[in-house]
Amino acid sequence: MSIAIAVASALSALTLIAHILGGGTEIMIPVLASELIPYLKAIMLVIWHAITMIFLINSLALIYGAGKPGQSKQAISSL
């Protein structure tokens, strides 16, 4: 197990949790309550969910890559 990649996966997972729990109430709720046109609100929601998925996929890939020694190169090449 690669300690550096395991630490990176933990930090990525913490970032995901902060994004979901803290960011939604501080950023998305005020944006949705604003007077922006519905089109811009929809774009913001799509971007928000895309970033959430990027954080999730990144965390899972790092957890997978932190597994067995030598598995990191295989995980990177499969992406």
A tleap script that builds the chain and sets N, CA, C and O, in Angstrom:
source leaprc.protein.ff14SB
mol = sequence {
  NMET SER ILE ALA ILE ALA VAL ALA SER ALA
  LEU SER ALA LEU THR LEU ILE ALA HIE ILE
  LEU GLY GLY GLY THR GLU ILE MET ILE PRO
  VAL LEU ALA SER GLU LEU ILE PRO TYR LEU
  LYS ALA ILE MET LEU VAL ILE TRP HIE ALA
  ILE THR MET ILE PHE LEU ILE ASN SER LEU
  ALA LEU ILE TYR GLY ALA GLY LYS PRO GLY
  GLN SER LYS GLN ALA ILE SER SER CLEU
}
set mol.1.N position { 0.846 -1.184 0.000 }
set mol.1.CA position { 0.000 0.000 0.000 }
set mol.1.C position { 0.889 1.244 0.000 }
set mol.1.O position { 1.840 1.351 0.774 }
set mol.2.N position { 0.561 2.149 -0.862 }
set mol.2.CA position { 1.297 3.400 -0.935 }
set mol.2.C position { 0.699 4.387 0.065 }
set mol.2.O position { -0.466 4.768 -0.044 }
set mol.3.N position { 1.504 4.793 1.032 }
set mol.3.CA position { 1.033 5.714 2.063 }
set mol.3.C position { 0.682 7.076 1.460 }
set mol.3.O position { -0.319 7.689 1.831 }
set mol.4.N position { 1.511 7.539 0.534 }
set mol.4.CA position { 1.261 8.857 -0.063 }
set mol.4.C position { -0.064 8.881 -0.812 }
set mol.4.O position { -0.819 9.849 -0.715 }
set mol.5.N position { -0.346 7.819 -1.559 }
set mol.5.CA position { -1.607 7.786 -2.308 }
set mol.5.C position { -2.781 7.600 -1.356 }
set mol.5.O position { -3.862 8.137 -1.598 }
set mol.6.N position { -2.582 6.842 -0.273 }
set mol.6.CA position { -3.646 6.677 0.726 }
set mol.6.C position { -3.981 8.010 1.389 }
set mol.6.O position { -5.152 8.315 1.614 }
set mol.7.N position { -2.964 8.797 1.700 }
set mol.7.CA position { -3.196 10.118 2.286 }
set mol.7.C position { -3.906 11.017 1.279 }
set mol.7.O position { -4.815 11.762 1.643 }
set mol.8.N position { -3.495 10.949 0.019 }
set mol.8.CA position { -4.154 11.749 -1.021 }
set mol.8.C position { -5.620 11.348 -1.169 }
set mol.8.O position { -6.481 12.205 -1.367 }
set mol.9.N position { -5.905 10.054 -1.075 }
set mol.9.CA position { -7.296 9.619 -1.190 }
set mol.9.C position { -8.123 10.090 -0.001 }
set mol.9.O position { -9.289 10.449 -0.162 }
set mol.10.N position { -7.529 10.093 1.195 }
set mol.10.CA position { -8.241 10.592 2.375 }
set mol.10.C position { -8.524 12.086 2.246 }
set mol.10.O position { -9.619 12.542 2.577 }
set mol.11.N position { -7.549 12.844 1.771 }
set mol.11.CA position { -7.757 14.285 1.583 }
set mol.11.C position { -8.807 14.558 0.505 }
set mol.11.O position { -9.611 15.481 0.630 }
set mol.12.N position { -8.790 13.758 -0.537 }
set mol.12.CA position { -9.792 13.925 -1.585 }
set mol.12.C position { -11.187 13.599 -1.060 }
set mol.12.O position { -12.154 14.283 -1.397 }
set mol.13.N position { -11.293 12.564 -0.241 }
set mol.13.CA position { -12.594 12.209 0.342 }
set mol.13.C position { -13.077 13.305 1.295 }
set mol.13.O position { -14.269 13.615 1.329 }
set mol.14.N position { -12.164 13.891 2.066 }
set mol.14.CA position { -12.544 14.995 2.945 }
set mol.14.C position { -13.012 16.208 2.144 }
set mol.14.O position { -13.954 16.896 2.540 }
set mol.15.N position { -12.356 16.463 1.027 }
set mol.15.CA position { -12.774 17.556 0.162 }
set mol.15.C position { -14.172 17.295 -0.405 }
set mol.15.O position { -14.988 18.210 -0.509 }
set mol.16.N position { -14.437 16.048 -0.768 }
set mol.16.CA position { -15.763 15.676 -1.260 }
set mol.16.C position { -16.825 15.915 -0.194 }
set mol.16.O position { -17.886 16.471 -0.479 }
set mol.17.N position { -16.536 15.495 1.028 }
set mol.17.CA position { -17.496 15.681 2.118 }
set mol.17.C position { -17.736 17.165 2.383 }
set mol.17.O position { -18.877 17.586 2.573 }
set mol.18.N position { -16.667 17.956 2.396 }
set mol.18.CA position { -16.816 19.398 2.613 }
set mol.18.C position { -17.613 20.034 1.481 }
set mol.18.O position { -18.425 20.929 1.710 }
set mol.19.N position { -17.377 19.570 0.270 }
set mol.19.CA position { -18.099 20.097 -0.900 }
set mol.19.C position { -19.591 19.805 -0.771 }
set mol.19.O position { -20.427 20.673 -1.024 }
set mol.20.N position { -19.913 18.587 -0.380 }
set mol.20.CA position { -21.321 18.198 -0.298 }
set mol.20.C position { -22.019 18.866 0.881 }
set mol.20.O position { -23.089 19.454 0.722 }
set mol.21.N position { -21.416 18.776 2.057 }
set mol.21.CA position { -22.080 19.265 3.262 }
set mol.21.C position { -22.022 20.782 3.420 }
set mol.21.O position { -23.028 21.411 3.749 }
set mol.22.N position { -20.869 21.360 3.190 }
set mol.22.CA position { -20.712 22.790 3.427 }
set mol.22.C position { -21.041 23.652 2.234 }
set mol.22.O position { -21.652 24.712 2.371 }
set mol.23.N position { -20.639 23.199 1.070 }
set mol.23.CA position { -20.805 24.026 -0.116 }
set mol.23.C position { -22.239 24.196 -0.562 }
set mol.23.O position { -22.622 25.252 -1.067 }
set mol.24.N position { -23.032 23.155 -0.375 }
set mol.24.CA position { -24.425 23.250 -0.807 }
set mol.24.C position { -25.181 24.341 -0.095 }
set mol.24.O position { -25.921 25.108 -0.712 }
set mol.25.N position { -24.993 24.410 1.220 }
set mol.25.CA position { -25.725 25.430 1.982 }
set mol.25.C position { -25.138 26.824 1.795 }
set mol.25.O position { -25.869 27.814 1.837 }
set mol.26.N position { -23.847 26.909 1.592 }
set mol.26.CA position { -23.221 28.229 1.474 }
set mol.26.C position { -23.227 28.781 0.054 }
set mol.26.O position { -23.175 29.995 -0.142 }
set mol.27.N position { -23.289 27.903 -0.926 }
set mol.27.CA position { -23.177 28.375 -2.304 }
set mol.27.C position { -24.444 28.104 -3.112 }
set mol.27.O position { -25.028 29.027 -3.679 }
set mol.28.N position { -24.867 26.851 -3.164 }
set mol.28.CA position { -25.972 26.517 -4.070 }
set mol.28.C position { -27.329 27.051 -3.610 }
set mol.28.O position { -28.112 27.517 -4.438 }
set mol.29.N position { -27.618 26.995 -2.344 }
set mol.29.CA position { -28.912 27.511 -1.867 }
set mol.29.C position { -29.040 29.011 -2.142 }
set mol.29.O position { -30.079 29.441 -2.644 }
set mol.30.N position { -28.020 29.825 -1.832 }
set mol.30.CA position { -28.138 31.248 -2.189 }
set mol.30.C position { -28.221 31.495 -3.698 }
set mol.30.O position { -28.927 32.402 -4.139 }
set mol.31.N position { -27.504 30.691 -4.491 }
set mol.31.CA position { -27.572 30.863 -5.949 }
set mol.31.C position { -28.981 30.553 -6.439 }
set mol.31.O position { -29.532 31.283 -7.262 }
set mol.32.N position { -29.557 29.478 -5.936 }
set mol.32.CA position { -30.902 29.103 -6.372 }
set mol.32.C position { -31.962 30.094 -5.884 }
set mol.32.O position { -33.003 30.258 -6.520 }
set mol.33.N position { -31.695 30.753 -4.755 }
set mol.33.CA position { -32.635 31.739 -4.223 }
set mol.33.C position { -32.450 33.120 -4.860 }
set mol.33.O position { -33.263 34.018 -4.643 }
set mol.34.N position { -31.402 33.284 -5.629 }
set mol.34.CA position { -31.126 34.593 -6.233 }
set mol.34.C position { -32.076 34.869 -7.390 }
set mol.34.O position { -32.937 34.054 -7.724 }
set mol.35.N position { -31.898 36.027 -7.983 }
set mol.35.CA position { -32.757 36.447 -9.082 }
set mol.35.C position { -32.126 36.161 -10.440 }
set mol.35.O position { -32.472 36.795 -11.437 }
set mol.36.N position { -31.213 35.219 -10.474 }
set mol.36.CA position { -30.633 34.827 -11.755 }
set mol.36.C position { -31.700 34.190 -12.632 }
set mol.36.O position { -32.695 33.653 -12.146 }
set mol.37.N position { -31.466 34.263 -13.923 }
set mol.37.CA position { -32.424 33.622 -14.826 }
set mol.37.C position { -32.325 32.099 -14.640 }
set mol.37.O position { -31.263 31.587 -14.286 }
set mol.38.N position { -33.419 31.385 -14.875 }
set mol.38.CA position { -33.429 29.932 -14.657 }
set mol.38.C position { -32.348 29.184 -15.435 }
set mol.38.O position { -31.833 28.169 -14.968 }
set mol.39.N position { -32.009 29.686 -16.616 }
set mol.39.CA position { -30.965 29.060 -17.426 }
set mol.39.C position { -29.626 29.029 -16.676 }
set mol.39.O position { -28.946 28.003 -16.653 }
set mol.40.N position { -29.257 30.152 -16.070 }
set mol.40.CA position { -27.994 30.211 -15.334 }
set mol.40.C position { -28.037 29.344 -14.080 }
set mol.40.O position { -27.032 28.732 -13.717 }
set mol.41.N position { -29.172 29.287 -13.426 }
set mol.41.CA position { -29.313 28.418 -12.262 }
set mol.41.C position { -29.131 26.955 -12.661 }
set mol.41.O position { -28.496 26.183 -11.943 }
set mol.42.N position { -29.685 26.586 -13.796 }
set mol.42.CA position { -29.556 25.210 -14.275 }
set mol.42.C position { -28.103 24.882 -14.604 }
set mol.42.O position { -27.624 23.790 -14.299 }
set mol.43.N position { -27.408 25.826 -15.224 }
set mol.43.CA position { -25.993 25.615 -15.535 }
set mol.43.C position { -25.190 25.451 -14.247 }
set mol.43.O position { -24.327 24.578 -14.159 }
set mol.44.N position { -25.469 26.279 -13.262 }
set mol.44.CA position { -24.766 26.165 -11.976 }
set mol.44.C position { -24.996 24.793 -11.335 }
set mol.44.O position { -24.068 24.204 -10.781 }
set mol.45.N position { -26.220 24.289 -11.410 }
set mol.45.CA position { -26.519 22.971 -10.847 }
set mol.45.C position { -25.762 21.862 -11.577 }
set mol.45.O position { -25.239 20.941 -10.949 }
set mol.46.N position { -25.707 21.957 -12.898 }
set mol.46.CA position { -24.984 20.949 -13.674 }
set mol.46.C position { -23.500 20.980 -13.323 }
set mol.46.O position { -22.887 19.933 -13.119 }
set mol.47.N position { -22.927 22.168 -13.253 }
set mol.47.CA position { -21.512 22.296 -12.901 }
set mol.47.C position { -21.273 21.782 -11.488 }
set mol.47.O position { -20.288 21.088 -11.238 }
set mol.48.N position { -22.160 22.115 -10.570 }
set mol.48.CA position { -22.031 21.669 -9.174 }
set mol.48.C position { -21.997 20.149 -9.098 }
set mol.48.O position { -21.142 19.573 -8.426 }
set mol.49.N position { -22.928 19.502 -9.788 }
set mol.49.CA position { -22.978 18.049 -9.740 }
set mol.49.C position { -21.817 17.408 -10.489 }
set mol.49.O position { -21.357 16.331 -10.108 }
set mol.50.N position { -21.342 18.048 -11.541 }
set mol.50.CA position { -20.178 17.528 -12.256 }
set mol.50.C position { -18.937 17.572 -11.364 }
set mol.50.O position { -18.153 16.623 -11.340 }
set mol.51.N position { -18.760 18.660 -10.642 }
set mol.51.CA position { -17.615 18.763 -9.731 }
set mol.51.C position { -17.731 17.721 -8.620 }
set mol.51.O position { -16.731 17.125 -8.219 }
set mol.52.N position { -18.942 17.501 -8.127 }
set mol.52.CA position { -19.146 16.467 -7.111 }
set mol.52.C position { -18.719 15.109 -7.650 }
set mol.52.O position { -18.053 14.347 -6.950 }
set mol.53.N position { -19.093 14.803 -8.875 }
set mol.53.CA position { -18.714 13.515 -9.468 }
set mol.53.C position { -17.202 13.421 -9.690 }
set mol.53.O position { -16.614 12.354 -9.518 }
set mol.54.N position { -16.586 14.517 -10.065 }
set mol.54.CA position { -15.132 14.517 -10.241 }
set mol.54.C position { -14.442 14.220 -8.913 }
set mol.54.O position { -13.505 13.422 -8.866 }
set mol.55.N position { -14.899 14.857 -7.833 }
set mol.55.CA position { -14.333 14.572 -6.512 }
set mol.55.C position { -14.534 13.107 -6.131 }
set mol.55.O position { -13.623 12.478 -5.593 }
set mol.56.N position { -15.709 12.565 -6.403 }
set mol.56.CA position { -16.010 11.176 -6.060 }
set mol.56.C position { -15.138 10.207 -6.858 }
set mol.56.O position { -14.547 9.288 -6.290 }
set mol.57.N position { -15.060 10.410 -8.160 }
set mol.57.CA position { -14.246 9.529 -9.004 }
set mol.57.C position { -12.778 9.624 -8.632 }
set mol.57.O position { -12.074 8.615 -8.607 }
set mol.58.N position { -12.312 10.832 -8.345 }
set mol.58.CA position { -10.928 11.032 -7.934 }
set mol.58.C position { -10.637 10.277 -6.635 }
set mol.58.O position { -9.606 9.615 -6.519 }
set mol.59.N position { -11.535 10.376 -5.667 }
set mol.59.CA position { -11.348 9.687 -4.392 }
set mol.59.C position { -11.306 8.176 -4.591 }
set mol.59.O position { -10.442 7.493 -4.039 }
set mol.60.N position { -12.241 7.660 -5.380 }
set mol.60.CA position { -12.283 6.215 -5.618 }
set mol.60.C position { -11.049 5.726 -6.378 }
set mol.60.O position { -10.509 4.665 -6.065 }
set mol.61.N position { -10.608 6.486 -7.361 }
set mol.61.CA position { -9.415 6.100 -8.116 }
set mol.61.C position { -8.173 6.093 -7.220 }
set mol.61.O position { -7.325 5.208 -7.334 }
set mol.62.N position { -8.074 7.073 -6.338 }
set mol.62.CA position { -6.926 7.111 -5.436 }
set mol.62.C position { -6.971 5.970 -4.422 }
set mol.62.O position { -5.934 5.394 -4.096 }
set mol.63.N position { -8.158 5.640 -3.924 }
set mol.63.CA position { -8.278 4.506 -3.009 }
set mol.63.C position { -7.873 3.221 -3.728 }
set mol.63.O position { -7.157 2.389 -3.173 }
set mol.64.N position { -8.332 3.071 -4.952 }
set mol.64.CA position { -7.967 1.896 -5.749 }
set mol.64.C position { -6.455 1.865 -5.993 }
set mol.64.O position { -5.823 0.813 -5.889 }
set mol.65.N position { -5.893 3.013 -6.313 }
set mol.65.CA position { -4.459 3.087 -6.598 }
set mol.65.C position { -3.582 2.901 -5.378 }
set mol.65.O position { -2.411 2.544 -5.511 }
set mol.66.N position { -4.121 3.135 -4.192 }
set mol.66.CA position { -3.324 2.975 -2.969 }
set mol.66.C position { -3.245 1.523 -2.535 }
set mol.66.O position { -2.539 1.209 -1.577 }
set mol.67.N position { -3.948 0.635 -3.212 }
set mol.67.CA position { -4.020 -0.779 -2.843 }
set mol.67.C position { -2.675 -1.471 -2.796 }
set mol.67.O position { -1.806 -1.098 -2.008 }
set mol.68.N position { -2.501 -2.462 -3.624 }
set mol.68.CA position { -1.290 -3.280 -3.633 }
set mol.68.C position { -0.129 -2.537 -4.284 }
set mol.68.O position { -0.347 -1.691 -5.151 }
set mol.69.N position { 1.102 -2.844 -3.877 }
set mol.69.CA position { 2.266 -2.226 -4.540 }
set mol.69.C position { 2.279 -2.572 -6.031 }
set mol.69.O position { 2.016 -3.711 -6.417 }
set mol.70.N position { 2.580 -1.597 -6.839 }
set mol.70.CA position { 2.613 -1.790 -8.278 }
set mol.70.C position { 1.253 -1.628 -8.935 }
set mol.70.O position { 1.157 -1.536 -10.159 }
set mol.71.N position { 0.212 -1.595 -8.135 }
set mol.71.CA position { -1.133 -1.450 -8.675 }
set mol.71.C position { -1.390 -0.017 -9.122 }
set mol.71.O position { -2.266 0.232 -9.950 }
set mol.72.N position { -0.631 0.918 -8.579 }
set mol.72.CA position { -0.825 2.325 -8.924 }
set mol.72.C position { -0.632 2.567 -10.408 }
set mol.72.O position { -1.422 3.278 -11.030 }
set mol.73.N position { 0.411 1.984 -10.981 }
set mol.73.CA position { 0.668 2.179 -12.405 }
set mol.73.C position { -0.453 1.560 -13.237 }
set mol.73.O position { -0.855 2.121 -14.256 }
set mol.74.N position { -0.952 0.414 -12.807 }
set mol.74.CA position { -2.056 -0.215 -13.512 }
set mol.74.C position { -3.315 0.643 -13.439 }
set mol.74.O position { -4.033 0.782 -14.429 }
set mol.75.N position { -3.582 1.218 -12.269 }
set mol.75.CA position { -4.759 2.058 -12.102 }
set mol.75.C position { -4.678 3.302 -12.974 }
set mol.75.O position { -5.671 3.719 -13.571 }
set mol.76.N position { -3.493 3.888 -13.042 }
set mol.76.CA position { -3.316 5.096 -13.854 }
set mol.76.C position { -3.447 4.757 -15.336 }
set mol.76.O position { -4.064 5.508 -16.091 }
set mol.77.N position { -2.867 3.624 -15.760 }
set mol.77.CA position { -2.935 3.274 -17.173 }
set mol.77.C position { -4.342 2.890 -17.602 }
set mol.77.O position { -4.682 3.017 -18.779 }
set mol.78.N position { -5.177 2.417 -16.660 }
set mol.78.CA position { -6.548 2.051 -17.022 }
set mol.78.C position { -7.450 3.269 -17.137 }
set mol.78.O position { -8.541 3.175 -17.698 }
set mol.79.N position { -7.010 4.420 -16.612 }
set mol.79.CA position { -7.802 5.629 -16.747 }
set mol.79.C position { -7.585 6.181 -18.115 }
set mol.79.O position { -8.159 7.213 -18.462 }
savepdb mol mol.pdb
quit
